[in-house]
């Protein structure tokens, strides 16, 4: 049996479910709105998408998204369902850009649907053979940072824009002295004229390298090299030559082909920021789930990817954040193909208060826990902020409440008092 790609969607339609699903399958493979002379039965059998499963759900009285009026009924009902389609690999080959066109192309515009969201996808092993996936992943990131078991405690350089290279270096010097494991540029700070990438590297890396010489442990700094292809390659090489261990890209901004190209060139850990993710996720009726989304970027080659955080400053529910992180830690392919696991990055309004709940929900310390204000705004300063997060995660792993652990750990107690 030939390899096939499978994808599951949530749909809502005023049409019969079987008809709506067939329209999806036809639009995203060999069909159009009418049968053509050269669209033979053999061609349809070999290249048409197949409707594998339809699971009816509830009906609603009003459409979730704007939809054309349905002929033959002034008051249609809108049926929801989970639908699984499959495609032969022969249609596109193991190509991530063409996979995206197939799974998430024109079907979102079809008049037959008042809601449509890609929930999950399963890829054949030929994709694992075509794309190298993460170069470092969880184990490699731990080796680069020297952090064996606990989460990496990280932060983001703020203000996001406006700091000069020298001012950035001043913040980095305080963070490194305070015991931070991981630092990243903000997604808005790449190669702007007020803080060019190469000048920032020149200012920051001597501090990180000197700290590594003193302590034997190199802080990982994710330099934001988001840009055009040639620019990213050049900036990656500049960071590598300076002794850096990580570069960052805003994955939606550079695209699947951009990330995959950079991964093949890359000698450093590749940190994936999902800026713009809300366009896909904010509506429950349109876009794609993170479960599907993160598989594309893992295969393209990122080693870390952002998943938001519990009690975050955005709109995402805690259950969704944990489901996203679990997806990052789950294998994509059966052995002997590589699993492509990546390190989830928790961020956005995180403090010591979220550590226990995060660990209880995820059941793993394979993550990067980024806190901005949760470190910088600690009343004892940056070093105390870093220590408070480590103490909070110690409590989580030991099964203690934060309050009990804080009784003997001053920095954690001060964090709990400050971040209510």
Secondary structure, DSSP 4 states (H G I P E B T S, - for coil): ---EEEEEEEEEESS-HHHHHHHHHHHTTT--SS--TT--HHHHHHHS-EEEEEEEEEEESS-SS--PPPTT-SS--EEEEEEEEEEEGGGT-S-HHHHHHHHSSGGGG-TT-SEEEEEEEE--HHHHHH----SSHHHHHHHHHT--SSPEEEEE-SSSSS--HHHHHHHHHHHHHTT-SEEE--TT-SS-TTS-HHHHHHHHHHHHHHHHHHHS-PPEEEEE--S-HHHHHHHHHHHHHTT--EEEEEHHHHHHHHHHHHHHH--SEEEEE-TTTHHHHS-TTEEE-HHHHHHHHHHHT-SEEEEE-TT-SSS--HHHHHHHHHHHTS-SS-TTS-----EEEE-SS--GGGHHHHHHHH----EEEE-SHHHHT-TT-HHHHHHHHHHHHHHHHHT--HHHHHTT-HHHHHHHHH--
